[in-house]
Amino acid sequence: VLVSPNAGPSALDTVLSVTFSGNDEAPTADGVPLSNTSFVYSRQDDGSGSYAETGYRVLPHENGHVFGLPDLYTMEGGGSVGHWDIMSEDWGANNDFLAWHKWKLGWLDNEQISCASGPGVSEHTLGPLATEGGTKLAFVPLSAQSGYAVEVRTAAGNDEAVCRPGVLIYKVSSDVDTGQGPVSVADATEDSGGCTRRPNVHAELSDATFRPGQTFTDRANGVRISVLDEDDDGNYRVRVTRP
């Protein structure tokens, strides 16, 4: 990772960054391709703290590319994930990685994943992603390339910007390329305008989480994911119904 903090416009205006990961467009130095290399460059304004507050969140985003994670924002500027993963929005308030990405990186082991692959009804108890130990992700496969991921997000750890704690449900499509929407968050409160007024946060999806009594339905695939209740320790019980 090469950081050049005074080589571009003010980080208060924009933070420029790029990662060359496994492609033919990587520049070369002394004949060696700089693949799996991140460049982050913006000018720090004395006293503004802008780079310190913004640039350091760009570093884990770009480093995520080095480890193979895709861009979750879309090249057309649309938001399908919002502030629920640093591969989507890497500026503004703190935000964590999705449990799906933490599993891919090896930060969650297989024992912390609950799979709803069989037909019928199954129940899953999920602990907050920010706490240590326990089951963190329930996955509902749809095909060899796609499925629904279910996790609990709270205003703790790296998720200080969470304004509506609850169950986050999103579709993962591994056959969709980076920057084209490989992950899409289901919004429990569509067209609400969101619950946050923090700058640089996609507000509409900030209240996307499902609360007890709410159900997500995918009629095309016959999948229903219902949030049943929350216990005193912040664990949520969800019910998955599938054909």
BAROMAR-88021 format. One record per residue (C-alpha): y negated, z, x negated; residue number from 0. Coordinates in pm, 1 decimal. Last residue first. Example, Ala and Ser with C-alpha at 12.3 -4.5 7.8 and 13.67 -1.06 7.14 Angstrom:
BEGIN
yy;zz;xx;k
106.0;714.0;-1367.0;1
450.0;780.0;-1230.0;0
END
This chain:
BEGIN
yy;zz;xx;k
2446.5;-75.8;3962.3;242
2196.2;173.6;3817.7;241
2059.2;513.9;3910.5;240
1898.1;728.5;3641.2;239
1798.0;1086.7;3718.6;238
1545.8;1272.8;3505.3;237
1518.8;1638.6;3413.0;236
1209.5;1733.6;3214.3;235
1183.9;2000.8;2946.1;234
848.6;2178.4;2918.4;233
994.4;2519.5;2839.1;232
931.8;2656.7;3191.4;231
1134.5;2375.0;3347.2;230
1016.0;2036.0;3474.0;229
1165.7;1860.0;3775.8;228
1332.8;1551.5;3921.9;227
1171.5;1253.1;3753.5;226
1341.8;948.2;3902.8;225
1451.0;632.1;3718.3;224
1579.9;356.3;3948.0;223
1747.4;37.8;3823.4;222
1863.6;-244.4;4052.9;221
1790.3;-514.7;3795.1;220
1537.3;-710.5;4001.8;219
1433.4;-397.5;4192.2;218
1312.3;-214.5;3883.2;217
1203.5;117.0;4030.3;216
1017.6;408.9;3870.3;215
1026.9;730.4;4070.4;214
783.9;1020.3;4114.2;213
876.1;1368.1;4241.1;212
820.0;1539.1;3908.4;211
554.1;1349.4;3705.5;210
563.1;997.9;3561.6;209
342.6;908.4;3264.9;208
96.4;618.6;3280.3;207
-214.4;841.1;3276.0;206
-357.7;698.2;2952.4;205
-246.4;348.9;3056.5;204
-581.0;252.3;3213.1;203
-787.0;418.3;2939.4;202
-690.2;209.2;2639.0;201
-836.1;448.9;2380.5;200
-1118.5;349.5;2144.0;199
-1355.3;618.7;2272.8;198
-1216.2;918.2;2463.0;197
-1281.9;906.8;2835.1;196
-926.4;983.7;2936.3;195
-754.9;1004.1;3274.7;194
-688.7;639.0;3348.6;193
-877.0;381.4;3555.1;192
-642.3;440.1;3846.1;191
-532.4;77.0;3879.9;190
-163.6;172.3;3857.4;189
-72.3;541.0;3845.8;188
288.3;555.4;3722.5;187
221.3;272.9;3474.3;186
536.2;131.8;3314.4;185
484.3;75.2;2941.8;184
576.2;-263.4;2792.6;183
732.6;-302.4;2447.6;182
800.2;-634.2;2269.6;181
457.0;-755.9;2389.6;180
376.6;-1078.2;2201.8;179
218.0;-921.7;1892.3;178
555.1;-887.5;1720.0;177
817.2;-1115.5;1872.6;176
1008.4;-1065.4;2197.2;175
1389.6;-1070.8;2151.0;174
1397.8;-693.0;2100.3;173
1263.8;-631.7;2449.4;172
1194.6;-260.5;2512.5;171
1081.7;-154.7;2859.1;170
883.4;165.3;2898.1;169
901.7;497.0;3079.3;168
689.9;795.1;2971.3;167
776.2;1125.0;3137.4;166
497.6;1380.3;3162.7;165
178.3;1510.0;3011.9;164
-141.8;1356.2;3152.9;163
-436.0;1380.5;2911.4;162
-252.0;1296.2;2588.8;161
-514.9;1270.8;2312.8;160
-361.3;1548.1;2099.4;159
-42.1;1345.9;2061.1;158
25.9;1396.9;1690.2;157
162.8;1744.3;1757.1;156
90.0;1848.6;2114.2;155
-64.9;1709.0;2430.5;154
271.0;1614.5;2584.6;153
501.9;1313.3;2591.9;152
855.0;1314.7;2734.6;151
1083.7;1013.9;2684.2;150
1253.9;730.9;2875.6;149
1344.3;392.9;2725.3;148
1436.3;98.0;2945.7;147
1648.2;-190.8;2819.7;146
1650.5;-520.6;2636.6;145
1829.0;-746.6;2388.4;144
2201.5;-689.0;2447.9;143
2123.8;-655.4;2817.7;142
1978.0;-402.7;3061.1;141
2043.7;-88.6;2859.6;140
1905.4;240.3;2998.0;139
1800.6;468.2;2713.3;138
1725.1;840.1;2732.0;137
1522.7;976.4;2443.1;136
1434.7;1316.3;2300.6;135
1746.4;1532.5;2330.7;134
1707.7;1857.0;2139.6;133
1539.5;1943.9;1810.8;132
1177.9;1998.6;1711.5;131
893.9;1968.3;1958.9;130
643.3;1679.5;1972.4;129
876.6;1449.5;2167.7;128
890.7;1696.1;2455.0;127
1249.1;1778.0;2560.3;126
1465.0;1554.9;2777.9;125
1731.1;1655.8;3029.5;124
1934.7;1358.3;3153.4;123
2106.6;1295.4;3486.1;122
2342.9;1008.9;3565.6;121
2405.8;801.4;3879.1;120
2621.9;491.3;3911.5;119
2707.5;218.6;3664.4;118
2748.3;293.5;3294.1;117
2494.2;249.1;3015.8;116
2279.9;558.4;3065.7;115
2253.1;660.6;2700.7;114
2121.3;995.8;2577.7;113
1969.6;997.9;2229.5;112
1924.5;1315.6;2023.4;111
2281.5;1301.8;1891.4;110
2206.8;954.8;1755.2;109
1949.5;1091.0;1511.6;108
1573.4;1092.8;1552.9;107
1358.3;1038.9;1243.6;106
1589.0;751.7;1145.2;105
1313.1;490.7;1153.0;104
1472.1;311.9;1450.8;103
1500.4;643.8;1635.9;102
1134.1;723.4;1565.3;101
1047.1;375.4;1692.1;100
1223.6;434.1;2024.3;99
1074.1;784.6;2045.0;98
734.3;614.5;2050.9;97
515.3;686.0;1750.6;96
235.3;940.8;1775.3;95
-132.7;926.5;1867.8;94
-447.2;1083.2;1727.7;93
-784.2;983.3;1869.2;92
-970.1;667.3;1767.2;91
-784.9;397.6;1579.7;90
-428.5;274.3;1543.3;89
-370.3;145.9;1894.3;88
-38.6;-34.3;1952.1;87
165.5;37.8;1639.1;86
26.3;393.1;1662.0;85
220.4;440.0;1983.0;84
130.4;577.0;2327.4;83
-237.3;474.2;2312.5;82
-197.5;163.2;2525.6;81
147.5;11.1;2548.0;80
99.3;-325.9;2721.0;79
-266.5;-380.1;2627.8;78
-406.4;-731.2;2620.5;77
-606.7;-871.5;2331.4;76
-454.9;-1219.0;2327.6;75
-256.0;-1126.7;2015.6;74
-85.5;-852.9;2214.1;73
-76.0;-486.3;2111.8;72
265.4;-353.8;2016.6;71
257.1;-486.5;1659.9;70
611.7;-472.2;1526.8;69
793.6;-208.5;1315.5;68
980.3;-330.6;1006.3;67
932.2;-51.7;751.1;66
639.7;-235.6;590.9;65
501.3;-287.5;941.7;64
499.9;88.8;993.6;63
304.3;115.1;668.3;62
31.6;-86.1;837.8;61
18.0;153.7;1129.8;60
57.3;458.1;902.1;59
-247.4;341.1;701.1;58
-461.7;248.0;1002.2;57
-470.2;613.1;1105.9;56
-629.8;705.7;773.6;55
-898.5;445.3;829.7;54
-1042.8;598.8;1143.9;53
-1150.3;955.8;1069.0;52
-1181.2;923.9;693.2;51
-1328.9;577.8;728.3;50
-1589.3;693.2;976.7;49
-1687.1;1013.7;798.1;48
-2045.9;912.1;858.9;47
-2193.0;1093.4;560.0;46
-2186.8;796.1;327.2;45
-2065.5;490.2;516.8;44
-1715.8;389.2;405.9;43
-1668.2;16.1;370.4;42
-1346.5;-133.0;504.3;41
-1024.2;-256.2;352.0;40
-657.2;-191.0;423.9;39
-398.8;-415.3;258.0;38
-29.5;-354.3;318.4;37
259.6;-493.8;112.7;36
610.1;-570.2;232.4;35
574.3;-909.3;59.6;34
340.4;-937.1;-235.8;33
513.5;-1248.2;-374.0;32
546.3;-1231.7;-756.3;31
404.2;-1521.4;-958.4;30
160.0;-1304.1;-1149.8;29
29.1;-1184.4;-813.8;28
131.7;-1376.7;-503.0;27
-6.1;-1384.1;-150.9;26
228.4;-1334.9;144.4;25
239.2;-1625.5;389.7;24
615.8;-1683.8;364.2;23
711.6;-1381.5;571.7;22
911.0;-1059.5;525.8;21
625.6;-818.2;576.0;20
273.3;-914.7;476.3;19
52.5;-641.6;616.9;18
-311.2;-681.7;717.2;17
-608.2;-452.9;763.2;16
-973.0;-464.0;861.2;15
-1130.3;-154.7;1013.0;14
-1427.4;-238.0;1233.0;13
-1772.8;-109.8;1321.1;12
-1754.9;253.4;1204.5;11
-1528.3;129.1;926.0;10
-1838.9;-40.2;787.2;9
-1777.5;-397.5;685.8;8
-1557.3;-487.3;390.5;7
-1455.4;-397.9;37.5;6
-1547.0;-30.2;13.5;5
-1219.6;138.1;111.0;4
-979.2;-79.3;-93.0;3
-638.3;63.9;-12.4;2
-330.1;-111.7;-150.2;1
0.0;0.0;0.0;0
END
